[in-house]
Amino acid sequence: MESAHKSEEAVETSAYLVREGYRSHKLKPYRKAAQAERQLEKANVNALYQKSLRENPQFTSNPLSRWQQKQSIKKQYAVAKRTGQTAGNTAQAASKTGKAARTVKEKAQQAGAFVMRHKKGSCGRGFVPHRLYADEYHVLLLHDGAEHRFRSLRHHLSVG
C-alpha cells in the first residue's frame, strides 16, 4: 500500500518537473530579453554618469576634501559676519528689546483692565476673559501668565 502511494507521488513529481521544464524552456528567450534590457539600462545610466562627470569636473574630486573646503568657507563667513556687524547688531537688539517690552507692558495692561471689568468669570485655573483681542478668539489667561486662545467658550470651559 505504501509503495503504491510512493510511486504515485513519484509520478506526480516527475509530471510536475516535465511541465516546469517545458515552461522554463519556453520562457527562456523572454528571460534573456529582460536581462538584456536590464544590462542596457545599466549601461545607459553609466554613460550618462560619465558624461555628467566630464561636463562637471568638480564632482570628480574627493567628497571629504569638498566637505573640508565647505567648512572652511563657512568659518570665513562666520568671522566676517561677526566682525562686520557687531556695531549694527547692538543697536538693532536694543530697539527690538524695547519694542518687545512695550508690547508686553501693553498686553499686561489690557489683561489687567479686562480682569477688573470681568471679575465674575474666574475659574480654578485662572480667569476667562470674554474678548481680549479684536479678532475672533477668546483668550484664557492662566495664573502663570500663559495664554490659551480658542474660538468658543462652550467647547473648552464649563463656567457655572
KEDO-303146 format. One record per atom (N, C-alpha, C, CB): z, y, x. Coordinates in pm, 1 decimal. Glycine has a CB too. Example, Ala and Ser with C-alpha at 12.3 -4.5 7.8 and 13.67 -1.06 7.14 Angstrom:
REM residues 2
RORO         up      north       east
RORO      780.0     -569.0     1319.0
RORO      780.0     -450.0     1230.0
RORO      780.0     -330.0     1320.0
RORO      904.6     -447.3     1130.8
RORO      708.0     -225.0     1285.0
RORO      714.0     -106.0     1367.0
RORO      787.0        3.0     1290.0
RORO      572.5      -59.8     1408.4
REM end
This chain:
REM residues 160
RORO         up      north       east
RORO        0.0     -118.8       81.4
RORO        0.0        0.0        0.0
RORO        0.0      125.8       86.1
RORO      119.3       -0.5      -92.8
RORO       89.0      125.9      185.8
RORO       96.9      242.3      274.2
RORO      -29.6      257.9      356.9
RORO      217.9      231.0      366.4
RORO      -88.1      149.2      397.1
RORO     -210.3      157.7      477.1
RORO     -324.8      216.5      394.5
RORO     -249.4       18.4      531.0
RORO     -327.8      185.9      265.9
RORO     -432.0      242.6      179.4
RORO     -412.8      394.1      169.4
RORO     -428.5      177.1       37.5
RORO     -288.6      435.7      157.5
RORO     -260.2      579.9      149.7
RORO     -301.2      650.5      279.1
RORO     -110.0      604.1      121.4
RORO     -267.1      586.6      393.0
RORO     -303.2      646.3      522.1
RORO     -454.1      653.8      538.1
RORO     -242.1      565.8      637.8
RORO     -525.0      550.1      495.7
RORO     -670.6      552.4      509.1
RORO     -730.8      657.9      416.6
RORO     -730.2      413.4      478.0
RORO     -671.8      676.4      298.3
RORO     -719.3      780.1      207.6
RORO     -699.9      918.3      269.1
RORO     -646.6      771.1       72.9
RORO     -584.4      942.7      331.8
RORO     -559.4     1070.0      399.3
RORO     -658.0     1092.2      512.9
RORO     -416.3     1075.1      452.6
RORO     -688.0      986.2      586.4
RORO     -782.0      998.3      697.5
RORO     -920.4     1034.8      647.3
RORO     -787.7      868.2      777.4
RORO     -962.5      974.7      535.2
RORO    -1094.1     1005.3      478.7
RORO    -1097.6     1151.8      432.1
RORO    -1126.9      908.8      360.2
RORO     -990.5     1195.9      364.4
RORO     -986.8     1334.1      318.5
RORO     -990.5     1431.9      436.2
RORO     -861.8     1358.1      233.7
RORO     -913.7     1399.5      541.7
RORO     -911.3     1485.8      659.2
RORO    -1047.7     1491.3      725.0
RORO     -806.9     1437.5      759.1
RORO    -1113.3     1376.5      738.4
RORO    -1245.0     1377.1      802.5
RORO    -1346.2     1452.4      717.0
RORO    -1293.6     1233.3      827.7
RORO    -1335.9     1440.7      583.9
RORO    -1427.8     1514.3      496.4
RORO    -1403.8     1664.8      511.9
RORO    -1409.6     1470.8      347.5
RORO    -1278.5     1704.4      520.3
RORO    -1245.5     1846.0      540.5
RORO    -1302.9     1896.1      672.5
RORO    -1092.8     1867.2      537.6
RORO    -1284.3     1815.3      779.8
RORO    -1335.4     1855.8      910.3
RORO    -1487.4     1867.8      910.3
RORO    -1291.4     1756.7     1016.6
RORO    -1555.2     1778.4      839.1
RORO    -1701.0     1785.2      831.9
RORO    -1743.0     1913.1      758.4
RORO    -1758.8     1659.3      760.5
RORO    -1675.6     1943.0      643.6
RORO    -1710.2     2064.5      568.8
RORO    -1685.1     2190.3      652.5
RORO    -1629.5     2071.4      437.9
RORO    -1571.0     2195.5      719.0
RORO    -1538.3     2312.7      800.7
RORO    -1631.1     2324.5      921.2
RORO    -1392.9     2305.8      847.6
RORO    -1667.8     2209.9      980.5
RORO    -1762.0     2213.0     1093.0
RORO    -1896.1     2266.6     1049.7
RORO    -1778.9     2074.1     1153.3
RORO    -1943.0     2223.5      931.5
RORO    -2071.0     2271.7      879.3
RORO    -2062.9     2422.3      851.8
RORO    -2110.1     2194.7      750.0
RORO    -1953.1     2463.3      786.6
RORO    -1934.9     2606.0      753.8
RORO    -1927.4     2690.0      881.0
RORO    -1806.7     2626.7      669.1
RORO    -1851.5     2642.4      979.5
RORO    -1837.4     2714.5     1104.7
RORO    -1971.9     2727.4     1175.5
RORO    -1736.3     2644.5     1195.2
RORO    -2049.8     2618.2     1174.8
RORO    -2180.6     2621.0     1239.5
RORO    -2274.0     2717.8     1166.9
RORO    -2242.2     2479.6     1243.3
RORO    -2263.3     2721.8     1032.4
RORO    -2349.1     2808.0      952.9
RORO    -2315.1     2956.4      974.7
RORO    -2336.6     2772.0      804.7
RORO    -2184.7     2988.0      998.6
RORO    -2142.3     3126.6     1013.0
RORO    -2144.3     3176.5     1157.6
RORO    -2004.5     3142.6      956.9
RORO    -2181.9     3090.2     1253.0
RORO    -2178.1     3130.3     1393.2
RORO    -2265.6     3252.8     1422.9
RORO    -2222.0     3014.7     1480.0
RORO    -2385.6     3264.0     1372.1
RORO    -2465.7     3383.8     1402.1
RORO    -2399.7     3513.3     1351.8
RORO    -2604.6     3369.8     1339.9
RORO    -2330.9     3505.1     1238.0
RORO    -2263.7     3623.6     1185.1
RORO    -2145.5     3664.4     1273.1
RORO    -2216.2     3598.1     1041.8
RORO    -2075.6     3563.7     1325.1
RORO    -1965.0     3593.6     1417.8
RORO    -2018.3     3657.1     1544.9
RORO    -1885.4     3465.6     1452.0
RORO    -2129.4     3606.8     1593.0
RORO    -2190.7     3664.4     1713.5
RORO    -2234.9     3808.8     1686.8
RORO    -2311.9     3578.4     1759.6
RORO    -2290.1     3835.6     1571.1
RORO    -2335.7     3970.8     1537.7
RORO    -2215.4     4065.3     1529.6
RORO    -2414.7     3970.9     1403.4
RORO    -2105.7     4020.6     1469.3
RORO    -1985.7     4103.6     1460.0
RORO    -1929.8     4133.4     1598.7
RORO    -1879.0     4034.7     1373.5
RORO    -1931.9     4031.3     1685.4
RORO    -1883.9     4051.5     1821.9
RORO    -1972.1     4151.9     1895.6
RORO    -1880.1     3917.8     1898.0
RORO    -2104.0     4141.7     1877.6
RORO    -2195.2     4235.1     1942.3
RORO    -2172.2     4377.4     1891.4
RORO    -2340.8     4192.7     1918.4
RORO    -2143.9     4391.6     1760.2
RORO    -2114.0     4524.3     1705.5
RORO    -1988.3     4582.8     1768.4
RORO    -2097.6     4517.0     1553.5
RORO    -1884.8     4501.1     1782.2
RORO    -1760.6     4548.9     1843.9
RORO    -1784.0     4593.3     1987.4
RORO    -1653.4     4439.6     1840.0
RORO    -1862.8     4513.0     2062.4
RORO    -1891.3     4549.5     2200.9
RORO    -1972.2     4678.7     2208.9
RORO    -1966.3     4436.4     2271.2
RORO    -2068.4     4696.0     2119.1
RORO    -2149.9     4816.7     2116.7
RORO    -2062.0     4938.6     2084.7
RORO    -2264.4     4803.0     2012.9
RORO    -1972.5     4924.2     1987.2
RORO    -1883.4     5033.5     1950.6
RORO    -1794.7     5072.3     2069.0
RORO    -1796.9     4994.2     1829.4
RORO    -1741.6     4973.5     2137.3
RORO    -1657.0     4998.7     2254.1
RORO    -1737.2     5068.2     2364.3
RORO    -1596.7     4866.5     2306.9
RORO    -1860.6     5024.8     2386.4
RORO    -1944.7     5087.4     2488.4
RORO    -1975.5     5232.1     2451.7
RORO    -2075.1     5008.5     2506.4
RORO    -2000.3     5258.3     2323.4
RORO    -2026.4     5396.4     2279.8
RORO    -1905.4     5485.5     2302.1
RORO    -2066.3     5399.3     2132.1
RORO    -1787.8     5434.3     2269.3
RORO    -1665.6     5513.3     2288.9
RORO    -1645.6     5543.0     2437.3
RORO    -1542.0     5438.7     2231.7
RORO    -1665.4     5443.5     2521.9
RORO    -1650.1     5463.7     2666.1
RORO    -1751.6     5565.2     2718.6
RORO    -1665.6     5330.5     2740.6
RORO    -1875.1     5558.6     2668.0
RORO    -1978.1     5652.6     2712.8
RORO    -1941.6     5795.2     2671.3
RORO    -2116.3     5613.5     2655.0
RORO    -1892.8     5812.0     2547.6
RORO    -1851.9     5945.5     2502.6
RORO    -1734.8     5997.3     2584.2
RORO    -1814.9     5943.1     2354.2
RORO    -1642.2     5907.9     2619.6
RORO    -1527.4     5948.4     2700.7
RORO    -1573.0     5995.1     2839.2
RORO    -1426.9     5832.0     2713.8
RORO    -1661.8     5920.3     2901.2
RORO    -1712.8     5957.5     3033.1
RORO    -1789.0     6090.9     3026.3
RORO    -1804.4     5845.9     3088.6
RORO    -1864.7     6109.8     2917.9
RORO    -1937.9     6235.0     2900.8
RORO    -1840.9     6352.4     2888.2
RORO    -2029.4     6227.5     2776.9
RORO    -1733.0     6333.7     2809.6
RORO    -1636.0     6442.1     2794.0
RORO    -1564.9     6471.3     2925.7
RORO    -1533.6     6407.0     2685.5
RORO    -1540.8     6368.2     3007.6
RORO    -1480.0     6391.3     3138.7
RORO    -1573.7     6470.2     3229.8
RORO    -1442.9     6257.8     3204.3
RORO    -1704.6     6441.2     3221.7
RORO    -1799.6     6516.8     3303.0
RORO    -1806.0     6662.3     3258.2
RORO    -1938.8     6453.3     3295.7
RORO    -1796.1     6686.0     3126.2
RORO    -1802.0     6822.7     3074.5
RORO    -1672.1     6899.3     3098.6
RORO    -1833.2     6820.7     2925.9
RORO    -1558.8     6829.1     3101.1
RORO    -1427.4     6892.7     3119.1
RORO    -1355.4     6827.8     3237.0
RORO    -1341.3     6881.3     2989.2
RORO    -1382.8     6871.1     3357.8
RORO    -1324.3     6804.1     3474.2
RORO    -1173.2     6825.4     3487.0
RORO    -1392.3     6852.7     3599.8
RORO    -1114.9     6921.6     3413.7
RORO     -970.3     6942.7     3426.2
RORO     -892.8     6823.8     3369.3
RORO     -928.4     7072.5     3354.3
RORO     -956.2     6742.5     3282.1
RORO     -886.1     6628.4     3224.8
RORO     -881.5     6509.4     3319.7
RORO     -951.5     6587.7     3095.3
RORO     -955.3     6517.6     3428.9
RORO     -954.1     6405.6     3522.6
RORO     -836.5     6412.7     3618.5
RORO    -1083.5     6401.6     3600.8
RORO     -763.5     6525.2     3617.5
RORO     -650.3     6537.4     3709.2
RORO     -532.5     6455.1     3659.5
RORO     -609.3     6684.5     3725.4
RORO     -432.5     6448.3     3744.6
RORO     -313.5     6368.6     3715.2
RORO     -232.1     6435.8     3603.6
RORO     -226.5     6350.5     3843.2
RORO     -191.4     6362.1     3499.1
RORO     -111.9     6422.3     3392.3
RORO       21.6     6477.7     3441.9
RORO      -87.0     6320.5     3283.8
RORO       80.1     6413.5     3540.9
RORO      208.3     6462.0     3593.6
RORO      190.6     6598.1     3661.2
RORO      267.9     6360.0     3693.6
RORO       83.3     6612.9     3738.0
RORO       63.1     6741.8     3804.7
RORO       30.9     6850.8     3702.2
RORO      -50.3     6731.5     3909.2
RORO      -43.0     6814.6     3594.6
RORO      -68.9     6912.4     3489.1
RORO       61.4     6955.8     3423.8
RORO     -164.6     6854.5     3383.7
RORO      150.7     6861.2     3398.2
RORO      279.9     6893.2     3336.6
RORO      362.2     6983.5     3427.5
RORO      358.1     6764.6     3305.1
RORO      364.3     6952.0     3558.3
RORO      439.9     7035.4     3651.9
RORO      384.2     7177.4     3657.0
RORO      438.0     6973.3     3791.8
RORO      252.0     7188.7     3657.1
RORO      189.6     7320.2     3659.3
RORO      225.6     7398.3     3532.9
RORO       36.9     7307.2     3672.9
RORO      224.3     7330.4     3418.7
RORO      258.9     7396.6     3293.0
RORO      403.3     7444.5     3295.1
RORO      236.5     7302.1     3174.4
RORO      494.9     7364.4     3349.5
RORO      635.6     7403.2     3357.3
RORO      653.6     7525.6     3447.0
RORO      720.6     7286.4     3409.6
RORO      582.3     7528.8     3558.5
RORO      595.8     7644.8     3646.6
RORO      541.1     7771.7     3580.4
RORO      523.0     7619.3     3779.4
RORO      433.1     7758.0     3505.2
RORO      379.6     7874.2     3433.3
RORO      478.8     7921.5     3328.9
RORO      244.6     7840.4     3367.0
RORO      541.8     7827.6     3259.9
RORO      643.6     7863.6     3160.2
RORO      758.1     7940.1     3224.6
RORO      697.5     7738.0     3090.1
RORO      800.8     7894.2     3342.0
RORO      909.3     7962.6     3412.2
RORO      868.8     8104.5     3450.1
RORO      950.0     7884.1     3537.6
RORO      745.4     8120.6     3497.8
RORO      697.8     8253.7     3533.6
RORO      696.4     8346.5     3412.3
RORO      558.1     8245.3     3594.9
RORO      652.1     8296.3     3297.3
RORO      651.9     8376.7     3175.7
RORO      793.9     8414.8     3135.2
RORO      582.9     8301.1     3061.9
RORO      887.1     8319.4     3145.9
RORO     1025.5     8347.5     3108.2
RORO     1085.1     8456.1     3196.6
RORO     1110.1     8220.3     3116.9
RORO     1058.8     8449.1     3327.9
RORO     1110.7     8550.9     3420.0
RORO     1049.9     8686.6     3387.0
RORO     1080.7     8512.6     3567.3
RORO      919.2     8690.5     3363.0
RORO      853.0     8816.7     3329.7
RORO      907.8     8874.1     3200.1
RORO      701.5     8796.8     3318.5
RORO      934.7     8788.7     3104.3
RORO      987.3     8835.7     2976.4
RORO     1127.4     8891.4     2994.0
RORO      987.7     8722.4     2872.8
RORO     1210.8     8823.2     3072.5
RORO     1348.3     8869.2     3093.3
RORO     1351.6     9003.6     3166.0
RORO     1427.8     8764.8     3172.5
RORO     1271.0     9018.8     3267.9
RORO     1275.6     9142.2     3346.6
RORO     1207.5     9257.4     3274.7
RORO     1210.6     9120.8     3482.4
RORO     1101.1     9231.1     3200.7
RORO     1024.2     9338.8     3140.0
RORO     1078.7     9389.6     3008.9
RORO      886.7     9294.3     3119.4
RORO     1161.1     9312.9     2941.1
RORO     1200.7     9353.3     2807.1
RORO     1350.9     9372.1     2791.1
RORO     1152.9     9252.5     2708.6
RORO     1425.6     9377.5     2896.2
RORO     1571.2     9388.9     2881.3
RORO     1611.1     9522.5     2821.2
RORO     1639.9     9370.6     3016.0
RORO     1547.6     9631.1     2862.6
RORO     1584.0     9763.5     2811.6
RORO     1548.1     9775.9     2663.6
RORO     1513.6     9873.9     2892.9
RORO     1430.8     9729.0     2627.7
RORO     1389.2     9737.4     2487.7
RORO     1470.5     9647.5     2396.6
RORO     1243.8     9702.4     2475.3
RORO     1512.5     9532.3     2447.2
RORO     1586.0     9436.8     2364.6
RORO     1722.5     9489.3     2324.2
RORO     1601.7     9305.7     2438.0
RORO     1791.0     9559.2     2411.8
RORO     1925.3     9606.7     2377.4
RORO     1919.5     9707.8     2264.0
RORO     1993.5     9668.9     2499.8
RORO     1821.0     9797.0     2266.7
RORO     1808.7     9896.3     2159.3
RORO     1774.0     9828.2     2027.0
RORO     1701.3    10001.7     2194.8
RORO     1683.6     9730.1     2031.7
RORO     1646.1     9659.0     1909.8
RORO     1764.1     9581.1     1854.4
RORO     1528.5     9564.7     1936.4
RORO     1838.9     9515.0     1941.2
RORO     1953.4     9435.0     1896.0
RORO     2058.9     9524.2     1832.2
RORO     2014.5     9356.1     2013.5
RORO     2082.3     9639.8     1889.8
RORO     2181.8     9731.6     1833.8
RORO     2138.7     9778.3     1695.4
RORO     2202.9     9852.8     1927.0
RORO     2011.3     9811.9     1679.1
RORO     1966.0     9859.1     1547.8
RORO     1972.8     9747.4     1444.2
RORO     1822.7     9913.7     1556.9
RORO     1937.4     9624.6     1483.6
RORO     1943.8     9512.2     1390.0
RORO     2087.9     9481.8     1351.0
RORO     1878.6     9387.6     1451.2
RORO     2178.6     9490.3     1445.9
RORO     2319.3     9464.4     1416.7
RORO     2372.6     9567.8     1318.4
RORO     2402.8     9465.3     1546.2
RORO     2340.0     9693.7     1339.3
RORO     2384.4     9799.1     1248.3
RORO     2328.1     9779.2     1108.3
RORO     2343.4     9935.8     1301.6
RORO     2202.0     9741.5     1100.4
RORO     2139.1     9718.5      971.4
RORO     2204.9     9601.7      899.2
RORO     1989.7     9692.6      988.8
RORO     2234.3     9493.1      971.4
RORO     2299.1     9376.8      911.2
RORO     2439.3     9412.8      862.7
RORO     2305.7     9260.4     1011.9
RORO     2510.4     9492.2      940.1
RORO     2645.6     9532.2      899.9
RORO     2641.0     9615.0      772.3
RORO     2714.6     9611.7     1012.3
RORO     2542.5     9707.4      761.7
RORO     2529.9     9788.4      640.3
RORO     2498.5     9699.8      519.3
RORO     2420.1     9895.6      658.1
RORO     2409.3     9602.3      538.7
RORO     2373.5     9512.7      428.7
RORO     2495.1     9433.3      382.8
RORO     2260.6     9417.3      471.1
RORO     2571.1     9380.1      476.1
RORO     2690.3     9302.2      441.2
RORO     2790.5     9390.6      368.2
RORO     2755.0     9240.4      567.7
RORO     2806.9     9513.2      414.4
RORO     2901.6     9605.3      350.0
RORO     2858.2     9634.2      206.8
RORO     2912.7     9737.4      430.1
RORO     2728.0     9659.8      185.6
RORO     2678.6     9687.9       51.2
RORO     2698.5     9568.8      -41.1
RORO     2531.5     9726.2       55.8
RORO     2668.7     9448.8        6.6
RORO     2684.4     9329.0      -75.5
RORO     2831.3     9306.7     -109.4
RORO     2626.9     9205.8       -3.2
RORO     2919.5     9328.6      -14.2
RORO     3061.9     9311.2      -39.3
RORO     3110.2     9412.0     -143.1
RORO     3141.9     9325.7       91.0
RORO     3061.8     9535.8     -134.6
RORO     3099.5     9636.7     -233.3
RORO     3047.2     9598.8     -371.9
RORO     3045.9     9775.1     -192.0
RORO     2925.0     9550.0     -378.5
RORO     2869.3     9506.9     -506.9
RORO     2952.1     9394.3     -565.6
RORO     2723.4     9462.1     -490.6
RORO     2985.8     9297.5     -482.9
RORO     3063.9     9182.3     -530.1
RORO     3201.2     9226.4     -576.4
RORO     3077.1     9076.4     -419.6
RORO     3266.4     9313.7     -500.7
RORO     3399.2     9362.3     -538.8
RORO     3395.2     9438.1     -669.3
RORO     3456.6     9450.8     -430.1
RORO     3296.5     9524.9     -686.2
RORO     3283.3     9601.1     -809.8
RORO     3256.3     9507.5     -927.0
RORO     3171.0     9705.6     -797.4
RORO     3176.9     9407.5     -904.0
RORO     3146.1     9312.9    -1009.9
RORO     3269.7     9235.6    -1052.4
RORO     3037.4     9217.1     -965.1
RORO     3347.2     9191.2     -952.9
RORO     3469.5     9116.6     -982.4
RORO     3564.7     9203.6    -1063.2
RORO     3537.6     9068.4     -852.1
RORO     3574.7     9327.6    -1028.8
RORO     3665.1     9416.1    -1101.7
RORO     3616.6     9435.3    -1246.1
RORO     3676.4     9552.8    -1029.9
RORO     3486.5     9435.1    -1268.8
RORO     3434.1     9451.4    -1404.5
RORO     3445.8     9323.3    -1485.1
RORO     3289.2     9496.1    -1400.1
RORO     3442.2     9206.7    -1420.4
RORO     3440.6     9077.6    -1490.4
RORO     3558.6     8992.3    -1446.3
RORO     3307.9     9002.6    -1464.3
RORO     3676.2     9036.4    -1468.0
RORO     3794.4     8962.1    -1422.0
RORO     3815.0     8833.1    -1498.6
RORO     3918.1     9048.1    -1434.3
RORO     3768.1     8824.4    -1622.9
RORO     3793.7     8705.8    -1703.9
RORO     3705.7     8587.9    -1664.7
RORO     3773.0     8737.9    -1849.5
RORO     3603.5     8607.4    -1586.5
RORO     3511.7     8498.9    -1553.3
RORO     3555.3     8413.6    -1437.5
RORO     3379.2     8553.9    -1523.9
RORO     3682.1     8418.1    -1397.7
RORO     3722.7     8342.0    -1280.0
RORO     3738.5     8195.5    -1314.7
RORO     3853.1     8397.0    -1222.0
RORO     3717.5     8109.3    -1217.5
RORO     3741.5     7966.4    -1233.6
RORO     3808.5     7916.1    -1107.8
RORO     3609.4     7888.5    -1262.1
RORO     3836.3     7787.4    -1098.2
RORO     3917.3     7735.0     -988.5
RORO     3856.8     7755.0     -851.4
RORO     3941.4     7591.0    -1009.4
RORO     3724.3     7750.6     -837.1
RORO     3662.4     7757.7     -704.8
RORO     3639.7     7900.1     -659.7
RORO     3531.6     7683.4     -704.5
RORO     3635.3     7995.0     -748.1
RORO     3603.7     8132.6     -712.6
RORO     3590.2     8211.8     -839.0
RORO     3475.3     8141.9     -627.8
RORO     3489.0     8295.8     -848.4
RORO     3464.4     8366.5     -972.6
RORO     3316.0     8367.5    -1001.0
RORO     3519.7     8509.4     -966.7
RORO     3281.0     8385.6    -1128.2
RORO     3143.2     8371.3    -1171.8
RORO     3090.4     8506.2    -1216.4
RORO     3131.6     8267.9    -1285.1
RORO     3011.4     8573.9    -1137.8
RORO     2950.4     8697.5    -1182.9
RORO     2838.0     8669.0    -1281.6
RORO     2898.1     8777.4    -1064.1
RORO     2815.1     8761.4    -1374.0
RORO     2707.3     8742.5    -1470.5
RORO     2572.1     8767.8    -1404.8
RORO     2726.1     8835.5    -1591.5
RORO     2550.3     8888.6    -1352.9
RORO     2427.1     8918.6    -1279.6
RORO     2459.9     9013.5    -1167.0
RORO     2318.6     8979.1    -1372.7
RORO     2459.9     8959.3    -1044.9
RORO     2489.6     9042.6     -929.0
RORO     2362.4     9105.0     -873.3
RORO     2560.1     8960.6     -820.7
RORO     2252.6     9031.0     -880.4
RORO     2126.1     9079.4     -826.7
RORO     2033.0     9114.3     -941.0
RORO     2061.5     8974.7     -734.0
RORO     1931.2     9190.7     -911.1
RORO     1837.5     9234.3    -1012.9
RORO     1741.2     9122.8    -1052.3
RORO     1760.2     9354.9     -964.1
RORO     1730.3     9018.3     -972.0
RORO     1638.4     8910.6    -1006.0
RORO     1701.6     8819.3    -1110.7
RORO     1599.5     8830.2     -880.2
RORO     1638.7     8706.0    -1138.6
RORO     1680.0     8620.6    -1248.4
RORO     1784.3     8517.5    -1210.0
RORO     1561.9     8552.0    -1304.5
RORO     1855.6     8533.2    -1101.2
RORO     1951.3     8434.0    -1057.5
RORO     2094.4     8480.2    -1083.9
RORO     1931.7     8403.9     -910.0
RORO     2178.5     8386.7    -1119.5
RORO     2322.7     8410.2    -1125.1
RORO     2378.5     8374.8     -988.9
RORO     2391.8     8326.3    -1239.3
RORO     2490.4     8432.4     -953.3
RORO     2548.0     8406.1     -823.2
RORO     2692.8     8366.0     -840.9
RORO     2535.4     8528.4     -731.0
RORO     2730.9     8256.1     -778.8
RORO     2870.3     8214.6     -775.8
RORO     2922.1     8251.6     -637.9
RORO     2887.4     8059.8     -806.1
RORO     3017.3     8342.9     -632.0
RORO     3072.0     8386.7     -505.4
RORO     3202.8     8312.4     -485.2
RORO     3092.4     8541.7     -501.3
RORO     3205.9     8221.3     -388.9
RORO     3322.8     8135.9     -367.1
RORO     3429.3     8210.2     -287.2
RORO     3282.4     8006.4     -294.3
RORO     3551.4     8153.5     -286.7
RORO     3663.7     8220.7     -221.9
RORO     3645.0     8233.9      -71.1
RORO     3791.7     8146.2     -250.6
RORO     3562.4     8148.2      -11.5
RORO     3539.9     8159.6      132.7
RORO     3424.2     8253.0      166.8
RORO     3513.5     8022.8      191.6
RORO     3369.2     8320.3       66.8
RORO     3263.2     8417.3       91.1
RORO     3123.3     8360.8       75.4
RORO     3277.8     8473.3      227.4
RORO     3110.8     8229.1       52.9
RORO     2978.6     8168.4       38.7
RORO     2921.2     8200.1      -98.9
RORO     2985.8     8015.6       60.3
RORO     2789.5     8212.6     -106.0
RORO     2721.8     8240.5     -231.9
RORO     2645.4     8118.0     -276.0
RORO     2627.6     8361.2     -218.9
RORO     2642.5     8095.2     -407.5
RORO     2562.4     7987.3     -463.4
RORO     2479.4     8047.6     -575.0
RORO     2651.5     7868.3     -515.1
RORO     2345.0     8046.3     -561.7
RORO     2256.4     8106.3     -660.9
RORO     2201.6     7998.8     -752.9
RORO     2141.5     8182.8     -592.9
RORO     2188.9     8031.4     -882.2
RORO     2130.2     7940.2     -978.6
RORO     2080.5     8021.4    -1096.4
RORO     2232.0     7832.0    -1023.8
RORO     1997.4     7959.5    -1180.9
RORO     1934.3     8031.1    -1291.4
RORO     2018.5     8028.0    -1418.4
RORO     1798.0     7972.5    -1319.5
RORO     2086.8     7919.3    -1446.4
RORO     2155.8     7907.4    -1572.9
RORO     2301.5     7871.0    -1550.4
RORO     2087.8     7803.7    -1661.4
RORO     2391.3     7938.6    -1618.3
RORO     2534.0     7909.2    -1605.2
RORO     2568.1     7776.0    -1670.3
RORO     2617.9     8021.2    -1667.4
RORO     2498.0     7740.1    -1779.4
RORO     2532.0     7618.3    -1852.8
RORO     2522.7     7494.0    -1765.4
RORO     2441.1     7602.9    -1972.9
RORO     2423.4     7486.5    -1679.3
RORO     2398.7     7365.3    -1602.5
RORO     2493.8     7348.7    -1485.8
RORO     2258.3     7364.8    -1552.5
RORO     2557.0     7453.0    -1439.1
RORO     2636.7     7445.0    -1318.0
RORO     2786.9     7455.2    -1340.6
RORO     2594.5     7551.3    -1225.2
RORO     2828.4     7530.3    -1439.3
RORO     2971.0     7551.9    -1459.0
RORO     3007.1     7535.9    -1603.9
RORO     3012.4     7689.0    -1409.7
RORO     3127.6     7488.8    -1627.8
RORO     3177.3     7486.3    -1764.6
RORO     3292.9     7585.2    -1770.8
RORO     3221.9     7341.1    -1808.6
RORO     3262.8     7704.4    -1815.4
RORO     3363.2     7809.7    -1821.5
RORO     3420.9     7810.3    -1962.3
RORO     3302.5     7949.6    -1784.0
RORO     3557.0     7802.3    -1972.6
RORO     3617.6     7788.9    -2103.7
RORO     3660.1     7917.1    -2167.4
RORO     3732.1     7702.0    -2095.1
REM end
